[in-house]
Structures are given as structure tokens and as C-alpha cells.
């Protein structure tokens, strides 16, 4: 559908009778909102240059090696030997800019202006709706590795390249409607091309596309099918990212920081220089279910990684996908063999209702953040006191100049003048930093129950 035209709002013009207009766009509490609340926010600059060298916007220091190593002697005049000292390093990062543009035609606004014409005030409604969409778009980036990758097409996915084009078997809620997606065969390679999401369907794990273009075409138009080059295993990335995990220009999210890799770089530091010290602990379940005792395995590994007296461990919380929230409920609650005496009897002697309305709010005594974007089969444990959000620009409306946040849309060089349309844009510029990846932990390849 063309951008913001009147046909998009005909359903809410005066002939409609509904007083409550439901939204069919899935939304949930975002990790971005949680990070704004729990992580340490710091104002940062943009990357600058001095004497031909780049200067990072913000640096996050950490102590990576100890000194004063113990040795045995006699105390009877033997040489003490040479000493050593601690080594400090720092992660170097720059904020990443992201924009979300909302556009509507003059007719679309007039057709819904006032109670005699429509059920909503289009401009006011779209300010809210576009903010929600922007938040959903940011959410897909919060779990990235710095390359701009939002998700990888699983080998089990079904790719339909005829008709409107679709991919079945992906984490659909990580994407938003009308989002341009770049396809990469692997990270640090050239894009295969682009496609625009028509609808995301998290229920069936499907992305429907308007169409796509192959061979890294720079012209984005609505087509009738996905590019023939798109294949299982491809990375789907946000439009504008360079696709490089090392030296990438994307937001470094949870899968970048909470990672057991011992090679490659993270925020300018080579992991191999300090083996395992800037890598996260992980637990491979090999398709097994999450049990109650897994919490103690996690605590044991945390104790090994940071010591039992490190008070930052109390700031930890979990990120569960809905798959693992269900798995924990099935394994740790519904598989009980007896009914607890504390269960409240039902009315008139009916069997008590042992089902619960919501997922559990904690696991192992730590708060659980439920995410419908979290990769399936994975659980993350974050210590929020180790995390920073470096902000150049907080989420806000873009100022086109002179305090104007709404502007007419240029018609282009071929026709000149202006379109009978206006636009406003949400912008945000930030990056995430974890000062102690070793203190974080993740569980992967957990059994995914049938939903």
C-alpha cells in the first residue's frame, strides 16, 4: 500500500460505527524499556577524529588481569623476584542512529478530521502508533551482535518465493510491518538484496513480504516475490547495517555481549588476548528441558566466574522467551505428581483449578523478563549493574529545524515541489555496553515445547 494514503484510513471514516478500535499489531514490554530503567544511562558524544585517528564516543573500563602472583621462598635472603600488576582494558563504542518515518497524505488527514468525518484524529493517533512501532523495531535490535543482524533464517524454515513471498519458521516478532530487511549469506559479506515486510505473524512464525530485489539492488520497490537468492541460513539484517560482526555498525545487544566465543573481537577487544575472561559462561542443554535445579547450576557457574562474595550478582534477572516460560511451567509446576493441600477447592465440590493465568514472574528467585523476540531455546541471565546504555539522542521526535517536527514531503528532483503529504520521524541514537561479559550467562539449545 502506498505511504499514508487515504485508502489506508477509509475504515475509520464516518461510516464506521465501532467505539473501540482494536489494534491487531502484536506488542509487548520491551527490553529497551527495561534497559532504560535498569541499566546505567550515560550521555555520550558521536565518534570524532583528531590528528587523523578516530576517538571512540564512550569507553567502558574493566580489570582484565590480576597481578602480585604468589610464590614460595625461604625468607632467608632469597630473591623476591620481579613483581607484576593488574591490567585494565576498555570496550570502545559509538552510538548507533536509527530512524522511523511516518508519512500521511493531506487527504488522509482531512478525511478523518473531526467527529463528523472520522472516529480518530489521524495525526494524534499515528504519533502514538508510530512510537509503538519504533519501540518494536528497536526491540529487534536489542538482541543483536553488532552486525545489524536481527535474526537468522533457520535451516528448518520454509521459504516461499512465489506470490507475495513469505518465510515460515522465523522469529517474526523481531520484525515490524513495512520494515526493509537486508539479506546476507553470512556476516561480513555483501547483501543479497532487500525485501519489505508486509505483515509479521508471530503466531505461525511467518514473515510475509511485499517482494524483494536480488544482486544488492539499491532501488527498493514492492515486488511479487522474494529474491531467488534468499536461502536458509541467511542473516536478516536491519536496512543500513554493514553486516559485519567485527567492526560492525550496529547495536551490540545481548547475543553480542553474552557470548561464549573465545575468538573474534567485541567492542575493539580481541577475545583471544584474554582467553575466556571477556566471554560468558554457557550451559548447553542439548535439547533437554529446563529444570528447577538448573538455577543452582547457573549459581555455581556464576560463583566460579565472579566469586561468591561479589555483590553485583544480586542484580541479576533472566530473559525468557515464551517457549521457555511455558517449558518451565510444564516441567516445574504442572508435572507435579500430587495436588498441594493449599489448593483452593472449587465451588460446589468441583475439582480445584490448578491452572495459572500467567507465566511465573521469577525463576530461582530472580525476576524473569518475558520476551517474544528472545531466540527460541535460549535463556539469558544478566547482571544489570554491569550494563550501560550510552545515549547520544534519547528516543524522541526528529527536529527538522526551528523546532518543527512535522514537515512536507519533497516530490523529488524529477517533478520538483512538494507532495500533498507530511511526515514526522522518531529518532534514537545509542549503544549498549556490558562491562563484565564474564559475569553474564546463557542457556542454549533448550527443548522448545509445542505451542
HUGIQUI-V122883 format. One record per pair of residues at least 24 apart in sequence whose C-alpha atoms are under 6 Angstrom apart, sorted by the first residue. I is the first residue (numbers start at 1). J is the second residue. D is the distance in Angstrom with one decimal. If there is no record, write none. Layout:
BEGIN
I|J|D, I|J|D
END
This chain:
BEGIN
4|103|5.4, 4|104|3.8, 4|105|5.6, 5|105|5.3, 5|108|5.8, 6|107|5.8, 6|108|4.0, 12|118|5.7, 12|119|5.5, 13|112|5.7, 13|117|5.8, 13|118|4.0, 14|117|4.9, 14|118|4.6, 39|384|5.6, 39|387|5.3, 39|388|5.3, 40|388|4.7, 41|388|5.8, 41|389|4.7, 41|390|6.0, 42|390|5.0, 43|390|5.8, 43|391|5.0, 43|392|5.8, 44|390|5.7, 44|391|5.6, 44|392|5.1, 45|392|5.8, 56|92|5.7, 56|93|5.9, 57|94|4.9, 58|93|5.6, 59|90|5.8, 59|91|5.4, 59|92|4.6, 60|90|5.0, 60|91|5.0, 61|89|5.6, 61|90|3.9, 62|88|5.7, 62|89|5.6, 62|90|5.9, 63|87|5.9, 63|88|4.4, 64|88|5.6, 91|267|5.1, 92|267|5.3, 92|268|6.0, 93|267|5.9, 95|429|5.5, 95|430|4.2, 95|431|4.8, 96|429|5.1, 96|430|5.3, 97|428|5.9, 97|429|4.1, 98|427|5.8, 98|428|5.5, 99|426|5.7, 99|427|4.5, 100|425|5.5, 100|426|5.2, 101|424|6.0, 101|425|4.3, 102|423|5.4, 102|424|5.5, 103|422|5.8, 103|423|4.2, 104|421|5.5, 104|422|5.7, 105|420|5.8, 105|421|3.9, 106|420|5.4, 106|421|5.1, 140|174|4.4, 142|253|4.7, 143|253|4.5, 143|254|4.8, 143|255|5.6, 144|252|5.8, 144|253|4.5, 144|255|5.6, 145|252|4.9, 145|253|5.6, 145|255|5.3, 145|256|3.7, 146|245|5.5, 146|248|5.5, 146|250|4.4, 146|251|4.9, 146|252|4.0, 147|243|4.7, 147|244|4.5, 147|245|4.2, 147|248|4.7, 147|250|5.1, 148|237|5.2, 148|238|5.6, 148|241|5.1, 148|243|5.8, 148|250|4.5, 149|236|5.7, 149|237|4.1, 150|236|5.9, 150|237|5.3, 151|236|5.5, 152|234|5.8, 152|235|4.4, 152|236|5.8, 153|232|5.2, 153|233|5.0, 153|234|5.5, 154|232|5.8, 154|233|5.7, 155|232|5.0, 155|233|5.8, 161|225|5.0, 161|226|4.8, 162|225|5.0, 163|224|5.7, 163|225|5.6, 164|209|5.8, 164|210|5.6, 164|224|5.1, 164|225|5.2, 165|209|5.3, 165|225|4.6, 165|226|5.2, 166|207|5.4, 166|208|4.4, 166|209|5.8, 167|206|5.6, 167|207|5.3, 168|205|5.8, 168|206|4.3, 169|205|5.0, 170|205|5.2, 171|205|5.9, 172|200|5.5, 172|201|6.0, 172|202|5.0, 172|205|5.3, 172|206|5.8, 172|207|5.9, 173|202|5.4, 173|373|5.9, 174|373|5.2, 180|239|5.8, 181|237|5.7, 181|238|5.5, 181|239|5.6, 182|236|5.7, 182|237|5.0, 182|239|5.6, 183|235|5.7, 183|236|4.9, 184|234|5.5, 184|235|5.1, 185|234|4.6, 187|243|5.3, 187|244|5.3, 188|243|5.2, 188|244|4.1, 191|216|5.5, 192|216|5.1, 193|217|6.0, 251|431|5.4, 252|432|6.0, 257|437|5.9, 258|437|6.0, 278|437|5.4, 278|438|5.4, 279|437|5.7, 279|438|5.3, 280|437|5.3, 280|438|4.5, 280|440|5.6, 280|441|5.5, 281|441|4.9, 282|441|5.5, 282|442|4.9, 282|443|5.6, 283|443|4.7, 284|444|5.3, 285|445|5.6, 285|446|5.3, 286|445|5.5, 287|445|5.4, 287|446|4.9, 287|447|4.5, 288|446|5.4, 288|447|5.1, 289|446|5.7, 289|447|5.1, 295|364|5.3, 315|383|5.1, 315|384|5.7, 316|382|5.2, 316|383|4.0, 317|366|5.3, 317|367|5.0, 317|368|6.0, 317|381|5.6, 317|382|5.5, 318|368|4.7, 318|369|6.0, 318|380|5.5, 318|381|4.5, 319|368|5.9, 319|369|4.8, 319|379|5.7, 319|380|5.1, 320|370|5.1, 320|379|5.3, 321|370|5.7, 321|371|4.9, 321|372|5.5, 321|374|5.1, 323|448|5.9, 377|444|5.6, 377|445|4.9, 377|446|4.4, 377|448|5.8, 378|443|5.4, 378|444|4.4, 379|442|5.5, 379|443|5.0, 380|442|4.3, 381|440|5.9, 381|441|5.2, 381|442|5.9, 382|440|5.3, 386|434|5.6, 386|435|5.3, 386|436|5.9, 387|433|5.7, 387|434|4.5, 388|432|5.8, 388|433|5.1, 389|431|5.9, 389|432|4.8, 390|430|5.4, 390|431|5.4, 391|430|4.3, 392|429|5.3, 392|430|5.8, 393|428|5.3, 393|429|4.8, 394|428|5.3, 395|427|5.7, 395|428|4.5, 396|426|5.6, 396|427|5.6, 397|425|5.7, 397|426|4.5, 398|425|5.4, 398|426|5.6, 398|427|5.8
END
